[in-house]
Amino acid sequence: MNDSPETQPIGRGDFVRRASAAAVAATAAAAAAPAPGMAASPPVRPGMDGAQALQALLDGNTRYAQGRPICGPLTARRAELVSGQSPFALVLGCSDSRVPIETIFDQEPGSIFVVRVAGNTADAIGIGSLEYAITNFKSPVLLVLGHASCGAVHAGVAFVQGGPAAPGHIQDVVAAVVPAVKEAEGRPGDWADNAAMQNVKDTLAGIVAASKIASDAIASGALAVHGGFYDLSSGKVTVLS
Ligand SMILES: [Zn+2]
């Protein structure tokens, strides 16, 4: 389905470079027609559903992992984006500098609404940020992305093993992942990576439970939610759920 006319440019990452004045005008005209049941701020890429949006992310990740990204130059859409944004995906990821969201999905500015916090957990401000995007941009997919060798999760494991609390507000970051660390204890394989994957699932469930805006969007079919896990060595994202 990622070969449809609407999704192909996004999946191939060449939306902007190939955008002629006519294409831009056509996009603007299409964007003027709200999607069914949506009052305002229709998506710039009408017709993309959650599955197509997820596939566009995964297609970009494949390009990145294979060392053949095609996005760029990253300033290409700057003028277009002055008047607004219409990201096709929402991603909650970790602050870790090795997991730059747009880079690993080979997407340009304006394509992904990103919330990043160490340990990729969601507090009220994080959820509020996602609700803002769900409400205003109608992005069809939300991906919570954890990763291997996550420092926040490793700190959580050390704490559960009896280590001291981290200084300052760092312990707030650790405390947020401790429930997942405890859930994953004793499972086969690497405790921290298992905990990081559990943390993704818990975070996703927590967002849905805490956010009526998100749960309503899911119930109406306007939003698909998934968990993902990024492998530092291969560069590949695996969809967990
Ligand atoms: Zn991390």
Residues whose N, C-alpha, C, O or C-beta is under 5 A from the ligand:
A	BS01	ZN	C94 D96 G119 C150 G151 A152
